[in-house]
Amino acid sequence: MSETPELSETAVVSFPMLSKPRANRVVLVESRQALAAAVLELAGGSGPFAVDAERASGFKYSQRAYLVQVHRRGQSIFLIDPIAVIADSSALLTASSEENSDSPFSELAKVLSTAPWILHAASQDIPCLSELGLVAPELFDTELGSRIAGLARVGLGAVTEHFLGLRLAKEHSAVDWSTRPLHEDWLTYAALDVDVLHELWDALAIDLDSQGKSIWAEAEFAAVLNAAPKPPKIDRWRGVSGLSDVKDQRGLAIARSLWEARERLAAKLDVSPGRLIPDSSISGLAKTPVASRPELASSRSFVGRASRTYLDTWWLALHEGLNIRDLPPLRITNIGIPNHRIWANRFPEANARLQLLKPALLFIAEQHKLPAENLLTPDYLRQLAWQPPNEIDEVAVAAFLLSVGARQWQVELIARALAEALVAEVVASAEESN
């Protein structure tokens, strides 16, 4: 693997640039045989695994991993290409004519299940790693831990600068990782992401312990690891940008039909939907539909890389939206509590409670150098404001917060202050009514 060129002498930096991995070896794993050798080396080591994954977000429809980085202290950095390994495994299976349903990553999964993982922003990578059967038994998240430690900037580059005094070369963060062959400078970038994680674990663990926040961090790491998948959003097509200007049901039907056609095509081609036609093309037709295929073909506002290549697809979807009888409602019925942005006008009592709870929470967050959203999930605070316990005291508020998903350490810090804020709101309301 070639080394990334050093910065010129005239470059102004505040920290030394780490532009190449410091591990003894960086190994690109592209076959089942190479993966077996990697597993053997990893199994012979000790301590936690530094893990990362690269996806092709913004380029592909799927969120699969196109590269998995694994490193154990004192060992090689392994850059595992799951696409190549799966293809190699399929070829071997075909050649041998044997039936074997085992995942090519089953042995790797067994080894990785023997020690904690270190990841940065773990919630982003856990789903695609789980698709490969790779599941962490325990987690240390350097991004989340840095939030709890009170760092203002928590990107991997910023955290590495803060704790290690090193700058990471991060110029390849938004590349298309589905590209094959992978560029060598991309692989260098990928290796750097795990090369620093063990040292970050060491430094951050000391910082958290010195602040008395280790137990808090452990609870948050466990919550990330055990989080249930989010339920799919209802009517996701309503998230098309520009659709708020569409005021009639027929226009919404057109938008829905075009969005669904784009989703089907994007899934089939494994291409990010917005790279086929942008949201503006959908909302534009929803607001000002054309009446024929030739009009659609000549429309200057209907754009996108696939706007003409798949013109039949878009015309059929538009025609369906123009003629379908099952029109969507202008607004969907809220599931759960209403959006807090409308509380001031429509639910003033709930809004008054929320406005008293927010500063109470923020005060405690600032005391402990925590982002307010890490002290308590904003939705939990809104649920408390929307329907507080009948009897308002610290015990009742604590029980409510635990029931909606707050962690014990959070409740211990905030229950009393939030109960006092709710009592103050009750008193203020009573005084106003008198």
C-alpha positions in Angstrom: 0.0 0.0 0.0 1.4 3.4 -0.9 1.7 6.1 1.6 -0.4 9.3 1.5 1.9 12.2 0.6 2.9 14.5 3.5 1.7 18.1 3.7 3.9 20.7 2.2 6.2 22.6 4.5 4.1 25.7 4.0 0.9 24.1 5.3 -0.2 25.7 8.6 -1.3 23.0 11.1 -1.7 23.1 14.9 -1.1 19.4 15.4 1.2 16.9 13.7 -0.5 15.2 10.7 -1.1 11.4 11.0 -1.2 10.5 7.3 -0.3 6.8 7.4 -1.1 4.0 9.9 1.4 3.2 12.6 0.5 -0.5 12.8 3.1 -3.0 11.6 1.0 -4.1 8.7 -2.2 -3.1 6.9 -3.8 -6.0 5.1 -6.6 -5.8 2.5 -8.7 -8.9 2.9 -10.5 -9.9 -0.4 -10.8 -13.7 -0.2 -12.1 -16.3 2.2 -8.6 -17.6 2.6 -7.2 -14.2 3.5 -10.1 -13.8 5.9 -9.3 -17.1 7.6 -5.7 -15.9 8.1 -7.0 -12.6 9.6 -9.2 -14.4 12.0 -6.3 -16.6 13.1 -4.2 -13.6 13.9 -7.0 -11.7 15.6 -7.8 -14.8 17.8 -4.2 -14.9 18.9 -4.3 -11.4 20.4 -5.9 -9.9 23.5 -7.8 -6.8 24.5 -10.6 -4.9 22.7 -11.1 -4.7 19.0 -11.1 -1.4 17.2 -13.9 -1.6 14.6 -15.2 0.6 11.9 -17.3 0.3 8.7 -17.6 2.3 5.5 -20.9 2.6 3.6 -21.8 4.3 0.4 -24.4 6.6 1.8 -25.6 9.1 -0.9 -24.5 6.7 -3.6 -26.3 3.4 -3.0 -29.8 2.6 -1.8 -28.7 0.0 0.7 -26.8 0.8 3.8 -24.6 -2.3 3.6 -20.9 -2.2 4.6 -18.5 -2.0 1.7 -15.4 -2.1 4.0 -15.0 -3.3 7.6 -11.9 -2.3 9.5 -10.7 -4.4 12.5 -7.6 -3.9 14.6 -6.3 -5.3 17.8 -3.5 -3.6 19.7 -0.1 -4.9 18.6 -1.5 -6.6 15.5 -2.2 -5.8 11.8 -5.0 -3.6 10.7 -7.3 -5.7 8.6 -9.4 -4.0 5.9 -12.0 -6.5 5.0 -13.8 -6.1 1.7 -17.1 -8.0 2.4 -18.2 -7.7 -1.3 -15.1 -9.5 -2.5 -15.2 -12.1 0.3 -18.8 -12.9 -0.4 -18.1 -13.2 -4.1 -15.1 -15.4 -3.4 -17.1 -17.7 -1.1 -19.8 -18.1 -3.7 -17.2 -19.0 -6.3 -15.7 -21.6 -4.0 -19.0 -23.1 -3.2 -20.0 -23.4 -6.9 -16.6 -25.0 -7.7 -16.9 -27.5 -4.9 -20.6 -28.3 -5.5 -21.0 -28.6 -1.7 -23.8 -27.2 0.3 -22.7 -24.9 3.1 -25.1 -22.2 4.4 -22.5 -20.8 6.9 -21.8 -17.1 6.5 -18.3 -16.4 5.3 -18.0 -14.2 8.4 -19.1 -16.7 11.0 -15.6 -17.4 12.3 -14.8 -13.7 12.3 -18.0 -13.1 14.3 -17.0 -15.7 16.9 -13.6 -14.1 17.4 -15.1 -10.6 17.6 -17.6 -11.8 20.2 -14.8 -12.5 22.7 -13.9 -8.9 23.6 -15.3 -5.4 23.7 -15.4 -3.2 20.6 -14.2 0.3 20.3 -16.1 2.3 17.7 -16.7 6.0 16.9 -20.4 6.9 16.5 -21.3 3.2 16.9 -25.0 3.7 16.2 -24.1 4.5 12.5 -22.1 1.2 12.0 -23.9 -1.3 14.2 -26.8 -2.0 11.7 -24.5 -2.7 8.7 -22.2 -4.8 10.8 -25.1 -6.8 12.1 -26.1 -7.6 8.5 -22.8 -9.5 8.3 -23.5 -11.3 11.5 -21.0 -9.2 13.4 -22.3 -8.3 16.9 -20.4 -6.6 19.7 -20.6 -8.2 23.2 -19.7 -4.9 24.8 -19.1 -1.4 23.4 -17.0 1.7 24.0 -18.1 4.5 21.8 -15.5 7.3 21.5 -17.9 9.7 20.0 -20.6 9.3 22.6 -18.1 9.1 25.4 -16.6 12.4 24.2 -20.1 14.0 24.4 -20.5 12.8 28.0 -16.9 14.0 28.8 -18.1 17.5 27.7 -16.2 18.0 24.5 -17.6 20.6 22.2 -16.5 18.9 19.0 -16.8 15.1 18.8 -15.9 14.1 15.2 -13.1 11.6 15.1 -10.7 14.2 13.9 -11.5 16.6 16.6 -11.4 14.0 19.3 -8.1 12.7 18.1 -6.7 16.2 18.2 -8.0 16.8 21.7 -6.7 13.6 23.3 -3.8 12.6 21.2 -2.5 15.9 19.7 -2.7 14.4 16.2 -4.5 15.5 13.1 -6.1 12.8 10.9 -6.1 13.0 7.1 -9.9 13.0 6.6 -10.2 14.1 2.9 -11.9 10.8 1.8 -14.9 10.8 4.2 -17.5 11.2 1.5 -16.2 8.9 -1.2 -18.2 6.2 -2.9 -17.0 3.1 -1.0 -18.8 0.8 -3.4 -16.1 1.7 -6.0 -13.9 -1.2 -7.0 -11.0 -1.5 -7.0 -10.6 0.6 -3.8 -8.1 3.4 -4.1 -5.0 3.0 -2.0 -5.3 6.4 -0.4 -8.9 5.5 0.6 -7.6 2.4 2.3 -5.0 4.5 4.1 -7.8 6.8 5.3 -9.8 3.7 6.4 -6.9 2.3 8.3 -6.3 5.5 10.2 -9.9 5.4 11.6 -9.1 2.3 13.6 -5.4 3.0 14.2 -6.1 5.6 16.8 -9.1 4.0 18.6 -7.2 2.1 21.3 -5.3 5.2 22.4 -8.6 7.2 22.4 -10.1 4.5 24.6 -7.2 4.9 27.0 -7.3 8.7 27.2 -11.1 9.0 27.2 -11.6 6.4 29.9 -9.2 8.3 32.1 -11.0 11.5 31.4 -14.4 10.0 32.1 -13.2 8.4 35.3 -11.6 11.7 36.6 -15.0 13.4 36.1 -16.9 10.6 37.8 -18.8 9.9 34.5 -17.6 6.3 33.8 -20.8 4.7 35.0 -22.8 7.2 32.9 -20.9 6.4 29.8 -21.2 2.6 30.4 -24.9 2.9 30.7 -25.1 4.9 27.4 -22.9 2.5 25.6 -25.1 -0.4 26.7 -28.2 1.6 25.6 -26.7 2.0 22.1 -25.8 -1.6 21.8 -29.2 -2.9 22.9 -31.4 -0.3 21.2 -34.3 -1.7 19.3 -34.5 -0.8 15.6 -36.6 2.3 14.9 -40.1 1.5 13.5 -40.5 2.6 9.9 -42.0 6.1 9.4 -45.6 6.2 8.2 -46.0 7.8 4.8 -42.3 8.5 4.3 -43.1 10.1 0.9 -44.4 13.1 2.9 -40.8 13.9 3.7 -40.2 15.0 0.1 -38.8 18.6 0.2 -41.0 21.2 -1.2 -44.2 19.2 -0.6 -45.4 21.6 2.0 -46.5 23.9 -0.8 -48.8 21.2 -2.2 -52.3 22.0 -0.8 -54.5 19.5 -2.6 -55.0 15.8 -2.4 -54.4 15.2 -6.1 -51.0 16.8 -5.9 -50.2 14.6 -2.9 -51.3 11.5 -4.8 -48.9 12.4 -7.6 -46.1 12.9 -5.2 -46.8 9.6 -3.5 -46.9 7.7 -6.8 -43.7 9.3 -8.0 -41.9 8.7 -4.7 -42.9 5.1 -4.6 -41.8 4.6 -8.2 -38.4 6.2 -7.4 -38.0 3.9 -4.3 -38.7 0.8 -6.3 -36.3 1.7 -9.0 -33.6 2.8 -6.5 -33.9 -0.5 -4.6 -33.7 -2.4 -7.9 -30.6 -0.5 -9.1 -29.2 -0.1 -5.6 -28.8 3.6 -6.2 -29.6 6.5 -3.8 -33.1 7.7 -4.7 -32.0 11.3 -5.1 -29.4 10.4 -7.7 -32.3 9.2 -10.0 -34.5 12.3 -9.8 -34.3 14.9 -7.0 -37.1 15.8 -4.7 -37.7 19.0 -6.6 -38.7 17.0 -9.6 -41.3 15.2 -7.6 -42.7 18.3 -5.8 -42.7 20.3 -9.0 -44.9 17.8 -10.8 -47.1 17.5 -7.7 -47.7 21.3 -7.8 -47.9 21.6 -11.6 -48.5 18.3 -13.3 -48.1 17.8 -17.0 -50.9 16.1 -19.1 -48.8 13.8 -21.4 -45.6 11.9 -21.8 -44.2 14.3 -24.4 -44.8 17.2 -22.0 -43.0 15.3 -19.3 -40.1 14.6 -21.7 -39.7 18.3 -22.7 -40.2 19.7 -19.2 -37.1 21.7 -18.1 -38.1 21.4 -14.5 -38.2 17.6 -14.5 -34.5 16.8 -14.1 -32.2 14.2 -12.7 -29.7 11.6 -14.1 -32.6 9.1 -14.7 -35.2 11.6 -15.7 -35.1 10.6 -19.4 -33.5 7.2 -19.2 -36.5 5.9 -17.2 -39.1 8.3 -18.6 -41.7 5.5 -19.0 -41.4 4.7 -15.3 -42.0 8.4 -14.3 -44.9 8.8 -16.8 -46.7 5.7 -15.6 -46.3 6.9 -12.0 -47.5 10.4 -12.9 -50.5 8.9 -14.8 -51.4 6.7 -11.8 -51.2 9.7 -9.5 -53.4 11.8 -11.8 -56.1 9.1 -12.0 -56.0 7.1 -8.7 -59.2 7.3 -6.6 -57.5 6.5 -3.3 -56.4 10.0 -2.5 -54.2 10.6 0.5 -55.5 12.9 3.3 -54.0 16.4 3.4 -52.6 15.6 6.9 -52.0 12.3 8.6 -53.3 11.5 12.1 -50.6 12.0 14.7 -49.4 8.9 16.4 -48.3 9.8 19.9 -48.0 13.3 21.1 -48.5 16.3 18.6 -45.4 18.1 17.3 -44.2 20.4 20.0 -43.8 23.2 17.5 -47.6 23.7 17.5 -48.0 23.6 21.3 -47.8 27.3 21.9 -51.0 28.0 19.8 -52.9 24.7 20.2 -51.8 23.3 23.6 -50.7 26.2 25.7 -50.8 24.2 29.0 -48.4 21.6 27.7 -46.2 24.3 26.2 -46.1 26.1 29.5 -44.9 23.0 31.2 -42.3 22.4 28.5 -40.9 25.9 28.8 -40.3 25.4 32.5 -38.8 22.0 32.1 -36.3 23.0 29.4 -34.3 25.5 31.5 -34.3 23.2 34.5 -32.8 20.4 32.4 -30.3 22.8 30.7 -29.1 24.1 34.1 -28.2 20.6 35.3 -26.6 19.8 31.9 -24.4 22.8 32.1 -23.4 21.9 35.7 -22.2 18.5 34.6 -20.8 19.7 31.2 -23.2 17.5 29.3 -25.2 18.2 26.1 -28.8 18.5 27.3 -29.9 15.8 24.7 -27.4 13.4 26.3 -28.7 14.1 29.8 -32.3 13.3 28.6 -33.6 12.4 25.2 -35.7 15.4 24.0 -38.7 13.3 23.3 -38.8 12.0 26.9 -38.9 15.6 28.1 -41.7 16.4 25.8 -43.7 13.3 26.9 -43.3 14.4 30.5 -44.6 17.9 29.6 -47.5 16.5 27.5 -48.8 14.2 30.2 -47.1 14.5 33.6 -48.0 12.1 36.5 -51.2 12.8 38.4 -49.2 13.2 41.6 -46.2 15.4 40.9 -43.2 14.6 43.1 -39.7 13.3 42.6 -40.6 9.7 42.9 -43.5 9.9 40.4 -41.4 11.9 37.9 -38.5 9.3 38.2 -40.9 6.4 37.6 -42.3 8.2 34.6 -38.9 8.9 33.0 -37.8 5.3 33.6 -40.9 4.0 32.0 -40.3 5.9 28.8 -36.7 4.8 28.5 -34.5 7.2 30.5 -31.4 5.6 32.2 -31.1 5.4 36.0 -28.1 7.8 36.1 -30.1 10.4 34.2 -33.1 10.1 36.4 -31.0 10.4 39.6 -29.6 13.7 38.3 -32.8 15.3 37.0 -35.9 13.9 38.6 -36.1 16.3 41.5 -35.4 19.5 39.4 -38.0 18.5 36.8 -40.6 17.7 39.5 -40.0 21.1 41.1 -40.4 22.8 37.6 -43.8 21.0 37.2 -44.9 22.0 40.6 -44.0 25.6 39.8 -46.1 25.4 36.7 -49.1 24.1 38.6 -48.8 26.9 41.1 -48.5 29.5 38.4 -51.5 28.1 36.6 -53.6 28.2 39.8 -52.6 31.8 40.5 -53.6 32.8 37.0 -57.0 31.2 37.3 -57.6 33.1 40.5 
